[in-house]
């Protein structure tokens, strides 16, 4: 195992999460149960994970084809078992079942990995997720709220906690690497934020993924390739005093190590080999494999926060039936500090005044006005009684003078007041049919049906 950095979340996965998690939560709110069919859609992240992990399994580092394996949930999306059996011939302690598992993390980018069928299968990890202490509360997205006994390669470097070493003391370039194995590194418990014993966590990881079992032969084959292709030729060059050629061969090895499967075991074996081969110590130590350029995630991705004045259930229904765009969600989150005081007002007249002031402040942005119109549609009473967001009359005066800065701004301005025919001829008429349909979809959220019909008639009767 080596350190992994997933990179940015694919937008397709975020959209799936917003919609499917909303559906699952609504079913929970209504007292219903959801099926395996409801917990789908996360496969849209498979290719991104596969590429981020250098096309290798997150656990055993075996190179795999994209289409043959599924996305793995570090915290199981279905049933989970939180304790291993004391009998090492068995897997889980069946009394530790966590019914329902971590269903709300099914579409969380921070909970997904690409894994081979063996590591993800029933004989290895499957539904196992050993923990220390209490499990994560349902719907909790704070990663540090639970202490996992399995090593998460996206949050820490597995090579800090375990190493690939020989079962015998002798180490040389003729050693039988089938006699090597993964063992915990001797690290003080205080070195890990959770306070858990690193030895216990490494042993648990090795046991669950059976890293000391049939994987040894595969790893040994890769290491023999390293020895024959690079290490032995390098030693020959050094023995002949050919330092330039030795360093060139060593540099090739370093590049190979960054792309090969089982690079964690190869790096550990090479480090041990350098300790016992004085000639190799004259060469620079190969860099540790893995991605170390990203901070570990602190929280799992969930749903966008419910806007002020909107009930949780109404927001979930909106996400289920007509998910807002990422831009609308970002704008609504940013407008929260402005909408909260408005919702707290008890006087209808004061509330309407603040609403019009808010709309006036964002009159130059069609995206903000669209987001405000969406909020008004889903807000609870009395905010649902507010008028559609209109721009101030002084903006219409600018429109009449032909001083609109852009088509986007002009379209905002036509949301209130009379629309001068010369402006329609100058601004709407030149638009292509496709462009006009695009702008009309924006306007649907901003103007009433009568105004929309009027503008559409202006476009249809334009002189071509």
N, C-alpha and C positions, 0 to 999 in steps of 0.2 A: 504494500500500500504506500502511496505517496500523497502529498498535499495536492488538493484540487481547488481551482478557482472557477466557479461556474460562469462568471461574466454577467452581462445584463440579462434580465428576464425577457424572453420573447413576448412581444405584444400579443401574439395569438394565445399564449397561455394566460395572460392577464385577462383577456376577454372571456376565455373559457371559465376562469375562476369567478369573475364577477357574475356571470350568468348562472353557472351550475351550483356554486356555493349558495347563491341566493335561493335557488330552487330547493336545495337540501335544507337550508335553514327554515324556509317557509313550511316544509313538511314537518320539521321538528316542532315549530311553533303551533302547528295544528294538531299535534299529537300523533302524526302518522310516522310510518317507517319508510326508509328508502332502500331500493334494491341495488344490486351490483351495477345495473344499467345506469343508475343515477350517478355512480362514482366513476364516470368515464370522462374522456376529453383531454386528459393530461398528456396523452401521447403526442400532442403537438409540440412538446418540448424535447422529444427524443433526439432529433438530429442536433439540436443546439447542445444538449448534454454530451452526446457522442463526440462532437467536435471539440468541446471544451476539455474533455477527458482524453484527448488524443486517440480516440477510437478504442479505448480500452475500458475494461470493467473497473469500476471504482474500488473494488475490494481485492481481487486477485491479480489485476493488471494484465489479464490475458486480452490480446487484441481480438475484437469481435466485429462481425458484419452488422451494419445498421438494422437491416430488416428482420434479423432473426431473434432479436431480444427486446424485452419490454423495458419500460421505465420503472425503476425501483423506488419505493417509498421508504426512506430511512426510518421514519416512524410509520408503522403499518397503517394503511387506510382503513382496513377492516379489523377483525379481531386481533388483539396483541397479547403476548405473554410476557410478563415482566420479570420472571425468574427462571433460571435454568434449573433443570433437575439435578438433585444431588448425586444421582446415579449417572455417571458420565457416559453410560451406554444409551441413555435416553436424552431427549432434547429439552423440552420445556417442563416446568412444573405446572400441571394443568389447573392447580388451585390459584394460579396467579393471573388468570384470564382477565383482560381489560376489554369487556364486551363493547363492541362498536368501534374500538380502535380510535385512531386519530382521523376520523372522517373529514373534519373541517380543514385538514392540511393536505387533502387529496390533490389540490391544484396549486399548492404553495411551491414556488421555485426553490425556496430554501430547504425543502424536504425531499427534493427529487434528485436521483442519480441514475446514470446509465450502468446497468449491471448485466453480467452474463446470466444465463438461465440457471447455472449451477448455484452460484452465490445467492441468487434471488429465490431459489427453489425450496421446496419443503424439507429437503435433507440438510440444508444449511441454514440460512437466515429465516426465510419464510415469514412467519408471523412473530418471530422472536424479537423482543426489544427489551433486554434486561435493563433495569434502572435501580438506582439507590434512592430510597425515600419514596415520596409521594409522586404519583403521575401528574402530568400536565392536566389542569382542569379543562373541561370541555369549552371550546372556543377560545382558550388562551393562546396567544401567539408569541409570548415571550419565551425565547429559546432557553434562557438561563433559569427559567422557573422549574426545570426538570433536570435531574442529574443522570445522564445516560452512561451505561457501562460500556457500550460499544464506542469505538473511536470513530468520530465523524471526520473524514478526510478533508472536508471543506472548512472546518473550524480549527483544526490543529494538524501538525505534521506527524503522521504515524511513525516516521523514522526517529522522532524524539522519544517514542515510547517503546519501540521494539526494534530488534535488529536480527539480521540473518547471520548466523554464526555456525562454526563447525562443532560437531559433537565430540571431536577429538582435538587435542592440543595442536597437533602438527598442521601447519598451513603452508602450502607451496603451490606452484603452478600445475602439479600433477594430482592434486587432491581430488577425492571423489566427492563431488558436491551433492550427491544423493544422501550423504551423511551429514548434511547441514540442515538447519531448521530455524524457524522464527522463535525467538524468546523475548520476554520483556527486558527492557533496559533498566538497570538499577537507578531509579530516580526518586528523590525525596517527595513525599506526598504533597508538600507545600508548593511544589512547582506547578501544580494544576489549580486553576481558580476554584474548582468545586471542592477541593480538599480530599477527593477520592484517591485511593491508592492507584498510581499509574500501573503498578504491576498487576493489580486485579483487573484493571480495564484492558490492558494488553492481553492478559491470559483469556479474558472473556471474548475478546475479538478473535484471537487465534482459534479458540474452541468453536465459536459459532460459525466462522467461515472455513473451518478445517484447513487452515493455512499450513499446518504441519502434517497434512495427510497426502493425498494423491497429487497435490500441487507441486510437491518437491521435485518430481521427475521433470515436469515442464520447466520449472525454474532452472534446474540443473542443465537442461539442454541449452537454454539461453546463455547461461554463464559459460558453458563450454565454447559456444560461438564467440563470446567475448575473449576468452583465453586464447583460442586458436587464431582468431582474426586480428587481435590487437596486442594483448599482453605479452605473449611469447615473442612475436616479432620485435616488440619494443625492447624486451630484455636482451635479445640477440644484438640489436643495434647498440645498446649500451655496453654490452660486453666487448664489442669491437671498437668502442670509442666513437661511434657515429652518433653524436648527441643531436645533431640537427635532424637526422632522419628519425631518431627515437622520439624527439619532441613532436615531429610532424605526425608520426603514428599515434602518439598519445593524444594529440589534438583531435585526430579522427575518432578515437575512442570516446572522447568527451562529447563530440557531436552525436555519435551513435547512441550514447547513454541517455541523451535527452529525448530520444524518439523511440527507443525500443520498448517492448513489453517487459514486464518484470524488472523495471529499472531500479525499483527500491532494493530488491534483493541483490541485483548486480552492483549497485553502489555500495551496499554494506559489505559484500564479498571483496570488492576492490579495496575498500578502506582497510579491511582486515589483512588482505594480501600485502598492501603497502607497509603495514606494520612489521611483516615478517620478511620482506624483500628490501634490503637496504638500497639496492640500485634504484628501485621505483620511488623512493622518498626524495630523490633529487628532482623529480618532476612535480609539477603543481597538482594539488589534490583536485579531483573532478568536482564540479559544483553539485550540490545536492539536487536530485531530480524533483520535479513537481513545480507547481505554481505558487509563488510566495509573494505575489504582487497585489493581493487583494485582502482587505480586512475581513475577518469572519462575520457572517451575518448575525445581527442581534435579535431579529424578530422574523417570524414567518409572514409571508404575504397573506393578507385577508381581503375583506371587502372595503371599498372606500367608505369613509365615515358618513354616517347619516347626517344630512344637512340640518341646521336649526329649523324648527317649525315643522318638521316632517317626522311622522312616526316610523319606527323601525320596520314595521310590516309594510307600510306604503312604499318605503324605499326599497325593500326587498322585491316587492311586486314590480317596481319600475326597472330594477336590474334584471328581473326575470323576463319581462315582456319587451322592453325597449331600452336596452342597456345604453346609458349615455356614452359619448365618446370619451377617450382619455383626456382630451382638452377640456370638455365640459366638466368632467369630474375634478380636474385640477383647478379650474376656475371656481367651482362651487366650494371646494375646500378652502380656497383663498378668500372667498367672500363670507366665510363663516363668522368672522369677527364683526362684519357689518350687518349680517342678517340677524345675529343673536339679539342685539339691542332692539331691533325692529320688532322681533317676535315678542319681546317682553313688554312692549307698550300696551297699555290697557285702553287708551282712548283711540277710537277709530280714526278721528280726524288727524291726530298726531301720527298715527301709524301710516296713513296714506301720504302725509307730507314727507315723512322720512323715506318712504318707498319711492316717491317721485324724485327726491333728492338723490337717492342711491342710483336710480336709473339715469338721472342727468349726469352724474359723475362718471358713468361708464358709457355715455352716448357715443363716444368715438370708436367703440369696439363692438362690432356685430357679434363676435363670439361671446362677449360678456352679456350682451342683451339677450342672446339666445339662451344662455345658461340661466339668467334671471327669469325668463319666460318659462323655462322648464321647471324651475323651483316653484313658481307661482302655481303651476298646474298640479304639483304633487303636495303642496303645503297643506297643512290642516287649517281648519277655521280658527281664527278669523282671517288669517293671512291669505287664504284661498279666495277671499272676497276682494282682494286688491285688484285694481285695473291692470291691463297689460302694460308692460314697461314702455312708456312713450318718451320721446325726446322733447326738450323744451321748445316753445314757439320761436325763441330767438334763433334756434338752429335752422328752422324752416326758412327764416328770413335770409340766412346765409345761402340756403339752397336756391331761393328765388333769384339771388344775385349771381348765381353760378359759381360760388366760391367753395363748393365741396371739394375737399382735398383729394378724394379718390372715389371710385365707384363703390367700394365697400362703405365709405362714410356716407355717400349719397343714399345708399340703400337704407342705412340707419335713419337718415333724416326723413325719408318718406313715410316713416311709421306714424307721423302725426301731422295734422294740419293739411291744408289743400296742396295738391301736387300740381305745379304749373305745367301746362301742356308743352311749352318749349323745352322744359327740362326733360320730359319723357322722350321727346324726339331726339334730344341730344345725347341722353345717357342710356336709355333702354333700347332704342331702335338699333344701334350698332351691334348689340350682343348677338352671338350665334345662338341657335336653338338650344344647344347643349348647355351653354353658359347661362342662358336665361333660366333653364330648368333647375340648374344648380342654385342660382340665387333665389328662385321661387321657393325651393325647399327651406332655405334659411328664413324667408319671410313668413312661412306658415306659422312659425312660433311667435312672430312679432306683431302681426297685424290681424285685424278681424277679416272675416270672409268677404265682406263688402269691399274693403280696401284691396284685398288680394285680387278680387274679380276685376276691379277697375284697372289695376296695374297690368293684369294679364290682357285685358282688352286693348290697352294702350300698345302693348307689344304686338298683339295679333293684327291690329289695324295700321301698324307702322308702314311707312312707304319704303319699300325695298329698293 
